[in-house]
């Protein structure tokens, strides 16, 4: 799509990025799960020890999409990217922005010598599954997703 720029995220992008993350959570029927504050999100991405990176899609001065990633390490494969979120605001979907963001992250991984990329997709999210199938991924039906919450 003309008029959309894909670029690395900067600190000033954090507030609109967090809004897109919340939009994704609404779509996934899990907004109540988003407990991250803007301050923590900003610190985690641009503070003294950043743990995530991102690309943003910008149109007319507005952030309309993000692809957020972080490093993962496999004792079998070495350095891997983990794609945490790929989201395009609802009104901008269907304009190839998701493809541009996804390919930007893949190019980043290849040019920085990562061995591959992993991510999750909800089993009911057919539009996302169909999108990812264009890239010949390996869908794994053998492993469970597991998480433990630290409260305190």
Backbone as a ProteinNet text record, in pm:
[ID]
protein_1_A
[PRIMARY]
XXXXXXXXXXXXXXXXXXXXXXXXXXXXXXXXXXXXXXXXXXXXXXXXXXXXXXXXXXXXXXXXXXXXXXXXXXXXXXXXXXXXXXXXXXXXXXXXXXXXXXXXXXXXXXXXXXXXXXXXXXXXXXXXXXXXXXXXXXXXXXXXXXXXXXXX
[TERTIARY]
84.7	0	88	56.1	128.8	96.1	194	172.2	193.9	234.3	263.2	413.5	472	615	634.8	724.7	763.8	900	910.8	1036.9	1051.1	1173.9	1198.1	1122.5	1068.5	997.4	1096.1	1047.6	1122.3	1039.1	1103.1	1039.8	904.5	895.6	772	656.4	685.3	580.5	510.7	562.3	511.8	362.8	315.1	172.5	81.8	103.3	15.5	36.2	156.5	178.8	97.4	97.2	20.7	-128.8	-175.3	-316.6	-347.2	-254.7	-275.2	-272.1	-186.2	-181.5	-316	-373.1	-505	-613.2	-602	-697.9	-690.7	-569.4	-552.5	-614.4	-594.5	-651.3	-803.4	-864.3	-1009.8	-1051.6	-981.5	-1010.9	-999	-900	-878.2	-961.8	-1052.3	-1143.9	-1068.1	-960.3	-876.2	-822	-896.2	-848.2	-815.9	-892.1	-868.4	-731	-666	-533.4	-421.2	-450.1	-346.6	-331.5	-222.4	-195.4	-71.8	-4.6	117.4	87.6	168.1	152.8	238.2	205.6	284.6	427.2	442.6	576.1	661.3	604.1	679.3	709.2	612.2	630.6	745	746	850.1	986.7	993	1119.6	1169.8	1079.8	1118.9	1168.4	1126	1169.9	1282.9	1291.1	1387.1	1466.1	1456.3	1529.3	1673.1	1730.2	1871.7	1898	1798.6	1815	1694.4	1683.1	1565.8	1552.9	1428.8	1403.9	1320.1	1268.5	1191.7	1231.7	1202.7	1217.5	1090.6	1074.9	952.6	972.6	890.2	872.5	732.5	716	584.4	550.9	422.5	371.1	307.5	349.1	301.4	233.3	116.4	41.4	-14	12.6	-36.5	-1.6	118.6	164	108.4	31.6	-28.4	28.8	49.7	92.6	-31.3	-25.2	-140.5	-111.8	10.7	45.7	178.5	195.5	321.8	356.5	484	533.8	639.9	609.6	695.5	761.3	891.6	968.7	1065.8	1119.8	1230.2	1315.2	1431.9	1523.2	1475.9	1494.4	1468.3	1589.7	1619.4	1734	1691.9	1730.4	1704.5	1837	1843.6	1966.3	1987.3	1886.4	1900.3	1928.8	1876.6	1884.5	1963.6	1990.7	2061.1	1964.5	2011	1931.7	1809.1	1693.6	1566.9	1496.1	1420.9	1331.4	1200.9	1140.9	1005.9	916.8	821.9	725.6	613.2	609.2	508.4	374.6	377.6	253.3	274.5	179.5	168.1	24.7	7.3	-128.9	-136.3	-243.4	-276.4	-413.7	-426.5	-554.1	-665.6	-782.4	-891.5	-921.1	-923.9	-960.4	-853.8	-733.3	-625.8	-595.6	-671.8	-648.2	-686	-620	-647.4	-571.3	-473.6	-396.7	-249.8	-218.2	-82.8	13.6	-38.3	47.3	102.8	20.2	66.8	178	164.5	268.7	398.9	391.4	512.7	578.3	498.9	553.9	617	548.5	598	728.4	732.8	853.1	967.8	936.1	1040.2	1106.2	1026.8	1082.3	1161.5	1114.5	1189.9	1322.5	1321.4	1445.5	1541.6	1488.7	1571	1637.9	1560.4	1615.1	1722.8	1697.6	1795.6	1923.9	1910.4	2028.9	2107.4	2046.7	2115.3	2148.4	2149.4	2195.2	2115.8	1986.8	1900	1875.9	1851.4	1829.9	1685.3	1594.6	1454.8	1368.8	1239.3	1143.5	1030.5	983.3	870.2	764.6	641.1	530.4	412	309	185.7	71.7	-29.2	-151.4	-267	-372.4	-488.2	-551.6	-592.1	-644.4	-775.2	-845.6	-970	-949.1	-827.9	-800.7	-766.2	-868.9	-850.2	-784.9	-820.7	-751.3	-599.8	-557.4	-414.8	-350.3	-415.9	-361.4	-343.9	-443.8	-433.5	-320.9	-302.9	-193.5	-59.3	-38.1	90.6	118.3	15.2	34.9	105.3	97.7	165.5	317	367	510.9	563.1	484.7	521.3	572.4	494.4	538.5	515	575.5	548.2	455.5	331.9	237.9	261	279.1	313.9	192.4	149.1	36.5	84	214.6	272.9	299.8	318.8	357.7	242.2	233.4	136.7	198.2	116.6	159	145.7	246.2	247	292.3	226.7	272.6	248.8	332	319.9	324.9	228.4	222.8	295.9	382.1	447.3	370.5	316.3	239.4	313.7	304.7	371.1	390.3
-118.5	0	123	218.7	344.9	426.8	504.8	592.1	526.6	399.3	330	305.7	345.8	327.3	222.6	128.8	30.1	73.4	84.4	127.9	65.6	70.9	25.4	117.3	60.9	139	226.7	341.4	430.3	450.4	504	518.7	589.8	690.2	767.8	687.3	570.8	484.9	399.1	395.8	300.3	317.4	440.7	459	406.5	444.6	387.8	237	187.8	43.4	-29.8	22.9	-40.4	-37.8	66.8	70.6	-38.8	-63.4	-171.9	-307.6	-322.6	-447.7	-470.3	-364.3	-376.4	-406.8	-350	-381.5	-529.7	-583.8	-726.6	-808.7	-765	-836.8	-837.6	-729.3	-725.4	-828.6	-832.1	-928.9	-1072.3	-1095.5	-1228.9	-1255.3	-1161.8	-1174.2	-1189.7	-1110.5	-1124	-989.7	-882.2	-751.2	-750.7	-823.3	-830	-886.7	-955.3	-1012	-908.9	-795.4	-693.6	-611.8	-636.5	-565.6	-476.7	-480.5	-404.1	-255	-176	-30.1	27.1	146.4	214.7	235.6	269.2	293	166.4	52.5	-72.7	-113.1	-98	-130.4	-48	81	169.9	131.3	107.2	65.9	-64.9	-160.7	-291.5	-286	-184.5	-172.5	-74.2	28.9	136.3	178.9	102.5	135.7	87	66.2	28.4	-115.3	-201.4	-341.4	-383.9	-334.5	-365.9	-515.9	-564	-706.4	-731.5	-627.3	-646.3	-540.6	-573.4	-480.5	-486.4	-392.4	-392.4	-313.9	-346.6	-266.3	-207.9	-88.6	-26.8	8	8.5	58.4	193.3	294.1	429.4	481.7	538.9	599.2	732.8	836	970	1009.3	972.8	1008.4	923.3	819.7	732.3	591.5	527.9	388.3	302.2	225	143.7	-5.5	-41.2	-181.7	-197.1	-314.6	-345.1	-492.3	-519.7	-656.3	-649.1	-709.9	-703.7	-838.9	-836.1	-959.4	-951	-1065	-1070.7	-1193	-1198.9	-1310.9	-1433.1	-1546.5	-1675.6	-1761.6	-1852.8	-1939.4	-2085.1	-2157.7	-2300.7	-2374.5	-2470	-2549.1	-2641.1	-2653.2	-2733.3	-2647.9	-2525.2	-2442.6	-2313.6	-2273.1	-2147.5	-2030.5	-1913.5	-1790.3	-1796.6	-1766.6	-1764	-1634.6	-1582.6	-1471	-1529	-1460.3	-1495.1	-1377.2	-1402	-1299.2	-1300	-1198.8	-1190.4	-1142.8	-1034.5	-978.3	-927.4	-957.1	-897.2	-848.6	-718.4	-664.9	-540.9	-533.9	-416.6	-370	-240.8	-187.8	-227.4	-251.3	-309.8	-234.6	-102.8	-26.8	-32.2	-80.4	-86.5	-229	-326.3	-464.5	-482.7	-579	-608.6	-520.5	-445.1	-352.8	-393	-518.3	-573.9	-520.7	-452.7	-398.7	-511.5	-609	-723.9	-798	-815	-881.2	-802.9	-671.1	-589.3	-597.2	-595.7	-606.4	-744.1	-848.5	-984.7	-1004.4	-956.1	-971	-884.8	-770.3	-688	-764.7	-834	-912.4	-1031.2	-1096.3	-1207.7	-1157.7	-1046.1	-988.3	-953.4	-897.5	-864.5	-990.8	-1096.4	-1221.3	-1280.1	-1281	-1335.2	-1252	-1121.2	-1034.7	-1030.2	-1075.3	-1077.2	-1219.2	-1311	-1448.6	-1527.8	-1502.3	-1589	-1716	-1826.1	-1951.9	-1970.4	-1887.1	-1897.1	-1811.8	-1830	-1752.3	-1844.4	-1822.8	-1898.3	-1801.1	-1849.4	-1766.3	-1856.4	-1800.5	-1872.9	-1806.3	-1886.1	-1833.5	-1912.6	-1842.6	-1909.7	-2002.8	-2120	-2219.8	-2178.7	-2079.4	-2033.3	-1911.7	-1858.9	-1737.3	-1773.9	-1814.3	-1860	-1756.3	-1626.6	-1530.2	-1527.8	-1534.4	-1535.4	-1665.3	-1777.3	-1906.5	-1906.8	-1859.7	-1854.1	-1761.5	-1650.7	-1558.1	-1628.6	-1693.6	-1757.6	-1873.3	-1941.4	-2054.8	-2014.2	-1888.8	-1839.8	-1849.1	-1864.6	-1867	-2007	-2108.8	-2249.4	-2277.4	-2240.2	-2266.3	-2411.9	-2451.2	-2582.5	-2559.3	-2605.1	-2597.6	-2720	-2697.7	-2805.1	-2845.5	-2969.3	-3017.7	-3111.2	-3111.4	-3203.1	-3138.7	-3006.7	-2938.7	-2859.1	-2855.5	-2772.5	-2636.1	-2533.5	-2403.3	-2407.4	-2361.2	-2363.6	-2227.2	-2176.5	-2051.7	-2059.3	-1988.7	-1977.5	-1829.3	-1781.8	-1641.1	-1624.1	-1522.7	-1486.5	-1371.7	-1392.9	-1288.8	-1250.5	-1125.3	-1088.6	-946.7
0	0	0	-85.6	-90.7	32.6	76.7	190.7	325.2	327.9	453.1	459.9	571.6	594.1	702.3	676.6	776.8	829.6	962.4	1021.9	1159.9	1213.1	1349.8	1444.9	1549	1649.6	1727.3	1770.8	1858.7	1985.5	2086.6	2218.4	2209.8	2126.2	2114.5	2055.8	2001.6	1944.7	2049.9	2171.7	2271.2	2301.8	2320	2353.3	2242	2115	2011.9	1992	2017.4	2008	2114.5	2235.7	2343.2	2312	2248.2	2207	2105.2	2012.4	1915.7	1985	2084.6	2161.3	2230.2	2283	2347.1	2244.3	2124.7	2018.6	1983.7	1978.3	1953.5	2066.2	2189.5	2304.6	2299.3	2255.4	2239.1	2134.5	2021.5	1915.5	1968.5	2054.9	2110	2235.7	2266.1	2379.6	2511.7	2527.5	2646	2695.2	2675.5	2718.8	2867.8	2945.6	3090.7	3125.1	3031.1	3053.9	3038.5	2976.3	2954.1	3081.5	3152.3	3277.5	3267	3155.9	3132.9	3128.7	3199.9	3196.2	3084.3	3042.3	2941	2990.8	3117.4	3172.8	3165.3	3203.6	3199.1	3055.6	2967.9	2826.5	2767	2797.5	2746.1	2802.2	2932.1	2995.3	2936	2915.3	2863.5	2718.6	2645.9	2506.9	2485.1	2570.5	2544.2	2667.2	2774.9	2896.7	2891.3	3007.4	3016.2	2971.7	2976.3	2934.5	2850.6	2726.8	2644.1	2618.7	2621.9	2598.4	2473.3	2412.8	2290.1	2186.8	2062.8	1951.1	1869.2	1778.8	1698.2	1570.6	1475.1	1355.8	1363.4	1312	1306.5	1162.8	1135.2	1007.4	1037.3	963.2	986.4	860.2	878.1	767.8	815.3	741.5	776.1	919.4	963	1096.2	1208.7	1175.5	1276.7	1267.4	1382.2	1385	1358.1	1249.9	1209.9	1217.3	1254.1	1267.6	1337.9	1400.5	1467.5	1450.3	1452.8	1468.6	1578.1	1691.5	1809.3	1830.7	1854.6	1865.1	1982.2	2018.1	2113	2082.6	2145.6	2125.3	2201.5	2139.7	2201.7	2171.6	2257.7	2232.8	2236.3	2135.1	2127.4	2141.4	2232.6	2246.4	2126.5	2042.3	1921.2	1798.8	1796	1675.2	1693.5	1818.1	1842	1851.4	1811.2	1821.3	1730.8	1788.5	1714.6	1749.9	1658.8	1689.9	1741.3	1835.3	1876.7	1839.5	1751.7	1711.6	1813.7	1897	2002.6	1947.3	1871.4	1817.6	1676.2	1592.3	1459.5	1451.2	1449.1	1449.8	1361.5	1289	1206.9	1252.1	1274.5	1319.3	1221.9	1276.6	1198.9	1069.1	1074.1	953.8	844.4	877.5	777.3	731.1	779.4	737.8	591.4	527.5	387.8	291.1	339.8	255	245.5	278.2	269.1	375.2	476.9	582.7	668.6	701.6	779.3	707.6	578.2	498.8	507.8	494.3	500.5	638	743.8	878.9	902	858.6	876.3	799.3	678.1	597.6	651	712.2	774.4	888.1	966.6	1078	1025.9	920.9	863.8	806.9	737.2	683.6	796.2	904.2	1020.7	1075.5	1090.9	1143	1053.2	924.6	830	830.2	829	820.4	951.2	1061.3	1191.1	1236.3	1141.8	1163	1266.3	1275.8	1354.5	1273.8	1341.9	1270.8	1226.6	1275.1	1237.2	1328.1	1315.4	1392.6	1437	1558	1610.8	1661	1666	1713.3	1740.6	1797.6	1824.6	1748	1718.2	1659.2	1719.6	1756.3	1813.8	1711	1756.1	1662.4	1596	1649.9	1588.1	1497.5	1492.1	1414.5	1269.7	1196.4	1058	967	976.5	890.1	913.9	1040.5	1070.8	1023.1	1047.2	1003.5	852.6	779.8	633.4	589.6	659.7	628.8	645	759.2	785.6	690.9	645.3	554.7	426.1	388	267.4	280	403.2	428.1	459.4	434.6	455.7	596.9	699.4	836.2	875.3	984.7	1043.9	1162.4	1152.3	1263.7	1351.6	1479.9	1572.2	1654.5	1639.8	1719.6	1831.2	1855.1	1951.4	2087.8	2091.8	2214.8	2272.3	2403.9	2474.4	2503.1	2502.8	2553.6	2705.6	2774.2	2920.5	2970	3073.6	3135.1	3285.2	3357.3	3502.1	3535	3609.8	3649.6	3781.7	3789.5	3914.8	3975.8	4091.3	4159.2	4285.1	4318.8	4442.4	4462.9
[MASK]
++++++++++++++++++++++++++++++++++++++++++++++++++++++++++++++++++++++++++++++++++++++++++++++++++++++++++++++++++++++++++++++++++++++++++++++++++++++++

